[in-house]
Amino acid sequence: MSSVIPPPNVTALRPERAAKALDVSRRTIDRMIARGELAAIRIGKAVRIPLSELERLVSAAPCAQVIGAPRAVRRRRAPLRIAG
């Protein structure tokens, strides 16, 4: 099992490794590159994503948004009892 933390001398990651580091699919990385949300470098046929670009993406993420946070519980009112 390989670590998602790159060695100190690495400055860019393959899309597969970037996807693993961000815990998303390779397809998500490809879509982000296609939409211009994530910059990538093409060297011949090889695609690399600079670590600085991944750091920018993570730091720009809205930290206040918590996915799956519990919602406030609504209390039901007791049924009305009519005295007769």
N, C-alpha and C positions, 0 to 999 in steps of 0.2 A: 504494500500500500504506500503510495507516494504522498508526500506532503504537498499541500497547496501553497506553502510559503516557498517562494523561489530562492535559490542560492544568492548570495550577496552580489555576484558579478552579472546576474541576469537583469536586463533592462526592459525586456519585452517578453510577452507570453504568447504561445499559440492559442487560438480560439478555444480549443478543448480545455486547456489548462485554465484559461480565464473563466470559462463557464464553471469549472469545478471550484475555483476560488470564490466565485460569487454565488455558488449553489443555484445555478440556473442551467438551462439546457444549452447545447451548442447552437440550436436553432434560434434561441433568444439572442445570443451574441451576434449571430449572422443578421438577424432583423435589426438590431440596434446599429450595427455597422451600416446597413443599407439605408436606414433612416437618417444617418448622420448623428446619432446620439452618442456613438462611441467611435473615436478615431482609430484607424488601423493603418499599418504600413504594409505595402505589398513589395516583396523582394522576389522578383521572378514569379513563381507560382505560390510561394509561401506568404502567408498572412501572419502578421505579428501585431499584438496590441501592447503599446507601451504601458509600463506599470504606472506611470504618472497619469495616464488616461483612466485607468481603473481606480486610482486614488481619487481623482476628480469626480468620477461617477459616484463613488461611495460617499464622499463628503457632501455632494450635492443632494443626496437622498433626504427626503423629509423625515427627520428623526422623530418628530412628534407623532407621526402616523404609526400606530401599533396595529398590526394586522391580527385579527382574531381576538381583539379585546372584548371582554364581556360587556354586554349592554346593560343599562340600568334595568332593574327588574321592576315591572309595573305591578303594583298591588291591585288585586281585584277588590272591588267594594263588596261588602256583605249584602246579600239580597235584602230588599225592603220587606219588612213584615208589616202587614196591615192588620191592626187589631180590630176585631169585629164584634 
